[in-house]
Every structure is written in structure tokens, then in C-alpha cells.
Amino acid sequence: MAKTRISISLDGDQAERIRRHAERAGLDVSAYLVAAATRQMAETEAIEEQFSDVDALIARAEAEAKALPVEPDEVGPELTEQERRDVEAALGLVHGEDRRTSRRPGHAA
């Protein structure tokens, strides 16, 4: 198979570092860079494959969200005082802080 030449530009320090690593690996610079790029591509492809179902789910959810109206058609009833306190408590758990004092639980003021 015919080889294709690819030219890259990099800082002198980077080039020297790559040369040293290639030498330690017993490879010339071209073989070292090809091996590194091939390893990186395989890793990226494996990650993409592993998360493809999640990515598709996110894409569907985003598409559905775009189709939703910007403003709700109906405004629900106002929250009761207890519901408001429950929401505040839940937000405090989510944010990891006591929203009334703006401190994290267990931390001194």
C-alpha cells in the first residue's frame, strides 16, 4: 500500500520531547506518532460506541424540548406554603447548601 506523507508544525520543545519518547519506545518519530494517533482514535471510537445510546437519547430529548411551546398553555395553581418550603428544601439538597444562610451544611459561618 502506498504511504501518504502528512506534514505537521510544532514547537521545537514539543518536537524534541516527541523524539525522546519515540527513541525510548524504540521507534522512529513517524512510527511513534502513527501509534499514538491510532491508539487515540481507537479510544475515541470505543467511547463513542459505548455512549452512542446515551447520545441518541439526549438528541431525542433535545429535539422534543425544541418542539415544546416556549410559554405553558396554562398556569398551574400557586404553591401552598408547605409546597414552597418543600421545594426550597429540595433545592438545598440539590445545590448542597442551606439556601437560607448560603452556607454548606456542616460548615461554620
N, C-alpha and C positions, 0 to 999 in steps of 0.2 A: 504494500500500500504506500502511495506517495505521501511524503510528510509535508506539512504546511508550516511555514515559519510565521510566528507571531512576535511582533516587537513590542516591548513594554518599556516604560520610562519610570525610573525610581531614583530616590536619593542615593548618594554614594554610600551612606551608612547602611541603608537597607540592603543594597547590593552586596556589601561586604558581609553583612550578617547572614544573608541567604547563602553566599558562597561558603561560609564557615559551617553552616548547618548541613549543606549538601555534602561537603567534604567529610564531616563526621558520620553521615549516613552512607558514605561510600558511593555517592552518586555525583554525576556532573550536574551543573545548575539546571540544565533543561530537564533532565530526568527527575530531579528533585521537585521542580515547580510543577511538572506534569503529575507526579504522585500526589503532591499536596492539593492541587486543584481537583484531581479525581476523587480523593478522599473527601474533600469539602462538598463536591457535587453529590456523592453517594449519601453523605449525611443529610444534606438538604432534601434530597429526594425521599429519603426514609422518613424524615419529619413531615414533609408534605403529605406523604401517603398515610402516615399514622393519624394525621389530623384532618384528612380530607372530609370525613363525615361531619366533623365539628364545623369545618369551614363552610360546608354546604348548608348546614343547619343555620349558621349565622347569616349566610347570604339570603336564605329564605325568610328569616325573621326580619332582616333589614328591608327586604322587598315588601313584606306585609306591613311593616311600620310605615313605609313611604305611602302606602295606599290608604292609611288611616286619615280621617279628617284632622285638620290642624286643631280645631276647636271642637269640644264634645257637643253633641246634639242637645243633650240635656245636662243640666247642672243638678247634681245629686243633693240630697238634704245636707244641711250643715252638720258638722260633727257635734256630738254631745261633749260635755266637759270631760267625761271619763274616756271617750274615744280619743279626744285630743291628748290627754295625758298618756294613753297607751301608745299613740303614735310618737310622742316625744320620747318615751322610754325606749321604743324600738329603734328610733333614730340614734339614741345614745348608745345602744348596743352596737349598731352598725358602724358608727363613727368611732367607737371606742373611747368615748368621753362623756362626762356628765355635762350635757348641753346647758344646764342652768348655771354652772360655775365655770364652764370652758376648761375644765381640768380632766385629765385622765383619771379614772377610778384608781384609788390606792396611791396617788401621788400627792405630795404635800403642795400647799398653795405657794 
